[in-house]
Amino acid sequence: MPYRYIYAGLGLVGLAAIVFGVLLSPEGEALELPGPIEAVSPAPGSQVPLQASVEIDLEVGYIAQIWIDDWPIPLEENSSRANPANALFERATGVIRWAPSPANPTITSWTPGEHTVRIVWDTYTGLPDTGEFEWSFRVG
């Protein structure tokens, strides 16, 4: 008989922990990305280290032009002889990756402070479906 009280007490403690967890959790807004964008990194408003790279995950069938701090970044299909100044585009997954490089004529490394990424997307097959998205993050 006393074991029922123990189980009931443990159940109430568990329920109280869940309720307090929900009530005390931070109320951050979920990031809603437009159209064919599945994910971006760094996240808008985040702070990242100097070694950070930019990654844009698009739905398959889309491609995007990228501007970092108003400088255009050329795209290149993923290959073994990729130019480190260009953003790599993996057509099979829709992922674009870029990081500053000494080979880049404009952005050789991140400077501390805020940086802005702007992308303009479109389909590379089928009917056009264009759009754009811009976000900022901090380095340092």
C-alpha positions as MATLAB code, in Angstrom:
seq = 'MPYRYIYAGLGLVGLAAIVFGVLLSPEGEALELPGPIEAVSPAPGSQVPLQASVEIDLEVGYIAQIWIDDWPIPLEENSSRANPANALFERATGVIRWAPSPANPTITSWTPGEHTVRIVWDTYTGLPDTGEFEWSFRVG';
ca = [
       0.000    0.000    0.000;
       2.703    2.610    0.813;
       4.324    2.006   -2.573;
       1.247    3.603   -4.213;
       1.931    6.827   -2.330;
       5.553    6.725   -3.418;
       4.579    6.261   -7.086;
       1.944    8.998   -6.875;
       4.470   11.361   -5.284;
       7.072   10.611   -7.959;
       4.446   11.183  -10.652;
       3.537   14.563   -9.183;
       7.215   15.568   -8.936;
       7.721   14.583  -12.598;
       4.645   16.518  -13.674;
       5.790   19.580  -11.708;
       9.234   19.393  -13.368;
       7.631   19.361  -16.827;
       5.331   22.289  -16.000;
       8.181   24.388  -14.576;
      10.381   23.526  -17.556;
       7.753   24.772  -19.982;
       7.005   27.905  -17.968;
      10.648   28.869  -17.473;
      11.912   28.065  -21.002;
      13.115   31.039  -23.076;
      10.554   32.429  -25.483;
      12.728   32.717  -28.608;
      10.998   33.137  -31.929;
      11.608   30.350  -34.402;
      13.400   31.559  -37.507;
      11.170   31.355  -40.560;
      13.179   31.076  -43.737;
      11.561   32.042  -47.005;
      10.766   29.807  -49.960;
      13.326   27.224  -50.919;
      15.817   28.010  -48.125;
      16.000   25.059  -45.745;
      18.793   26.361  -43.485;
      21.480   29.037  -43.224;
      24.636   29.185  -41.181;
      25.658   31.262  -39.298;
      22.179   31.850  -37.983;
      20.812   35.383  -38.276;
      21.898   37.487  -35.315;
      24.405   34.929  -34.047;
      28.000   35.506  -33.001;
      30.637   33.255  -34.579;
      34.425   32.789  -34.390;
      36.858   34.039  -37.045;
      37.008   30.539  -38.583;
      33.297   30.505  -39.475;
      32.032   29.676  -42.944;
      28.760   30.575  -44.627;
      26.459   27.695  -45.586;
      23.148   27.935  -47.387;
      20.970   24.856  -47.782;
      18.464   25.214  -50.622;
      15.879   22.782  -51.883;
      17.261   20.637  -54.703;
      16.608   22.343  -58.030;
      17.525   25.829  -56.797;
      20.722   27.834  -57.064;
      21.631   31.187  -55.515;
      23.971   34.084  -56.113;
      25.651   35.256  -52.890;
      26.850   38.657  -51.747;
      28.919   39.002  -48.572;
      29.103   42.601  -47.345;
      27.987   43.720  -50.854;
      30.790   41.740  -52.562;
      29.605   39.104  -55.069;
      30.935   35.594  -54.458;
      31.209   33.461  -57.614;
      29.759   29.938  -57.507;
      31.564   26.823  -58.624;
      30.304   23.270  -58.914;
      31.953   21.041  -56.324;
      35.091   19.623  -57.902;
      38.542   18.402  -56.955;
      40.172   21.528  -58.444;
      37.916   24.086  -56.780;
      39.093   27.686  -56.556;
      39.147   28.586  -52.828;
      37.896   32.110  -53.652;
      34.598   30.717  -54.978;
      31.607   29.336  -53.143;
      31.146   25.606  -53.691;
      27.738   24.503  -54.910;
      26.691   20.866  -54.534;
      23.859   20.418  -57.029;
      22.851   17.002  -55.613;
      22.107   18.442  -52.154;
      21.479   22.127  -52.890;
      24.160   23.216  -50.398;
      26.385   26.235  -51.003;
      29.493   26.744  -48.804;
      31.937   29.629  -48.656;
      34.622   30.882  -46.286;
      37.119   33.735  -46.562;
      40.383   32.720  -48.195;
      43.739   34.354  -48.923;
      42.989   33.491  -52.581;
      39.875   35.687  -52.540;
      40.565   39.115  -54.057;
      38.100   40.929  -51.753;
      37.550   39.034  -48.487;
      40.674   37.250  -47.285;
      39.506   36.832  -43.676;
      36.630   37.844  -41.430;
      37.059   41.123  -39.621;
      35.514   41.451  -36.170;
      32.071   43.004  -36.291;
      28.839   42.609  -38.213;
      28.676   40.983  -41.653;
      25.722   40.767  -44.025;
      24.865   37.935  -46.391;
      22.400   38.446  -49.223;
      21.281   35.670  -51.523;
      19.140   35.759  -54.643;
      17.803   32.375  -55.684;
      16.190   30.885  -58.758;
      15.578   27.433  -60.159;
      18.149   26.006  -62.548;
      15.550   23.849  -64.302;
      11.860   24.303  -64.975;
       9.846   27.438  -64.384;
      11.549   30.432  -62.731;
      10.976   30.915  -58.996;
      13.097   33.849  -57.861;
      13.436   35.473  -54.480;
      15.962   36.933  -52.093;
      16.891   36.847  -48.425;
      19.352   38.855  -46.337;
      20.658   38.351  -42.818;
      23.498   39.498  -40.579;
      25.769   37.899  -38.011;
      28.685   39.038  -35.869;
      32.265   37.794  -35.936;
      34.513   37.979  -32.928;
];
